[in-house]
Amino acid sequence: MRIETDDLTRPQVHALLEEHLRNMYELSPPENVFALDLSRLRVPEITFWTVWEGDALMGCGALKALSPVHGEIKSMRTPAAARGRGAGRAVLRHIIAVARQRGYQTLSLETGSHPAFGPAHALYRAHGFVPSGPFGSYVEDPHSVFMELRLGENAG
C-alpha cells in the first residue's frame, strides 16, 4: 500500500467522498454530520491523503490544523469493499506521524455514536485515542463521540 498527498481531482476520490457523505447522512441527523465535501476539504489548513494498492483506492484521511499545536482528523474512510485490509490503520498512523512532525501536542477527532461507528472507535482506541469532550466549535451531543491523542513529549 502507498499513501499519497492527494489534490482531490481524481474521480475515484470523488466517488469515495460521496460514499462517505451519503453514509454519514444515513447514520446521523443532518445537523450532526461534520464530514466535509470536496470544496471544504480544499482549504490550506487541510492536508488530504489517499491510500492505494495498485490502481485501487483503499482509503483516505485528512489532517486539519486547528492551531500550531492542535490538529483534527477529518475524512477517514475506507470503501466498504476494501475494509479489513489495513488501509484505515495505515492512513491513521501516517496522520499521527505527520501531526508529531508538525509539533502538535493534541490530535482530536469527532465521529458518530451510532453502532456502525464501532470499528472506527476501536481503531482509534487501538492507537491511543481516549474519550474527550468537544473541541473547537463542536458542542456536546449524543450523536457525537469526541476523542483525542496527546502527542506531547511524555505521550505515547
Secondary structure, DSSP 4 states (H G I P E B T S, - for coil): -EEEE--S-SHHHHHHHHHHHHHHHHHS-GGG-----HHHHSSTTEEEEEEEETTEEEEEEEEEEEETTEEEEEEEE--GGGTTSSHHHHHHHHHHHHHHHTT-SEEEEEEE-SGGGHHHHHHHHHTT-EE----TT----TTEEEEEEE-STT--
